[in-house]
Amino acid sequence: MLANGGGAYDVPDLTRLSPVQQMGIACARCGRRLGASGRRVGTVRDRWGHAFVLWVCSHGCFLGGRTRSG
């Protein structure tokens, strides 16, 4: 897994994220839906070289939240 983070955040492991977190629909850290807001946290590549842009909540998130959306 290759990660290109923004520096301020740790880029999560792609294999631990749900599909909606991988697609940028939900926060990569807490799992909440992002809606129209969010901050780009970095880009990761899977073992086949596909790039995924990961997003987090724009005004901070609940870090004790779920790592997978339900």
Kinemage of the C-alpha trace (Angstrom):
@kinemage 1
@onewidth
@group {chain A} dominant
@subgroup {mainchain}
@vectorlist {calphas} color= white
{ca met a 1} P 0.000 0.000 0.000
{ca leu a 2} L 1.575 3.266 -1.090
{ca ala a 3} L 0.410 6.434 0.658
{ca asn a 4} L 0.894 10.079 -0.235
{ca gly a 5} L -0.413 11.970 2.768
{ca gly a 6} L -0.906 15.670 3.276
{ca gly a 7} L 1.558 15.632 6.174
{ca ala a 8} L -0.797 16.745 8.938
{ca tyr a 9} L -2.760 13.503 9.099
{ca asp a 10} L -1.988 9.816 9.159
{ca val a 11} L -3.349 8.197 6.017
{ca pro a 12} L -5.430 5.151 7.014
{ca asp a 13} L -4.724 1.685 5.652
{ca leu a 14} L -6.934 1.163 2.588
{ca thr a 15} L -7.740 -2.445 3.509
{ca arg a 16} L -9.375 -1.335 6.784
{ca leu a 17} L -11.801 1.088 5.128
{ca ser a 18} L -15.313 0.410 3.896
{ca pro a 19} L -16.170 1.025 0.227
{ca val a 20} L -17.886 4.357 1.032
{ca gln a 21} L -14.754 5.518 2.871
{ca gln a 22} L -12.560 4.441 -0.053
{ca met a 23} L -14.767 6.344 -2.530
{ca gly a 24} L -14.734 9.567 -0.481
{ca ile a 25} L -18.428 9.461 0.450
{ca ala a 26} L -17.641 8.984 4.157
{ca cys a 27} L -14.805 10.218 6.379
{ca ala a 28} L -11.762 7.946 6.231
{ca arg a 29} L -11.208 8.430 9.976
{ca cys a 30} L -14.621 8.336 11.690
{ca gly a 31} L -16.912 6.898 9.001
{ca arg a 32} L -19.492 9.725 9.000
{ca arg a 33} L -21.000 10.827 5.683
{ca leu a 34} L -19.185 13.908 4.343
{ca gly a 35} L -21.950 15.503 2.277
{ca ala a 36} L -20.662 18.609 0.501
{ca ser a 37} L -17.743 19.211 2.866
{ca gly a 38} L -14.482 17.472 3.582
{ca arg a 39} L -10.701 17.776 3.404
{ca arg a 40} L -8.439 15.677 1.271
{ca val a 41} L -6.131 13.681 3.527
{ca gly a 42} L -4.092 11.872 0.894
{ca thr a 43} L -3.971 9.350 -1.891
{ca val a 44} L -3.358 5.639 -1.471
{ca arg a 45} L -2.825 2.924 -4.057
{ca asp a 46} L -3.982 -0.648 -3.781
{ca arg a 47} L -1.815 -3.597 -4.751
{ca trp a 48} L -2.894 -3.265 -8.408
{ca gly a 49} L -1.957 0.413 -8.574
{ca his a 50} L -5.473 1.896 -8.439
{ca ala a 51} L -5.471 5.303 -6.748
{ca phe a 52} L -7.988 6.220 -4.050
{ca val a 53} L -8.281 9.791 -2.731
{ca leu a 54} L -9.185 9.711 0.965
{ca trp a 55} L -11.221 12.467 2.643
{ca val a 56} L -11.827 13.435 6.285
{ca cys a 57} L -14.377 15.682 8.014
{ca ser a 58} L -13.711 19.347 7.226
{ca his a 59} L -14.007 20.607 10.821
{ca gly a 60} L -12.478 17.688 12.692
{ca cys a 61} L -14.110 14.384 13.443
{ca phe a 62} L -14.889 12.063 16.290
{ca leu a 63} L -11.668 10.034 16.395
{ca gly a 64} L -13.169 7.368 18.640
{ca gly a 65} L -15.758 6.615 15.957
{ca arg a 66} L -16.108 3.578 13.776
{ca thr a 67} L -13.471 2.644 11.227
{ca arg a 68} L -16.162 1.099 9.022
{ca ser a 69} L -19.500 2.619 8.099
{ca gly a 70} L -22.534 0.587 8.992
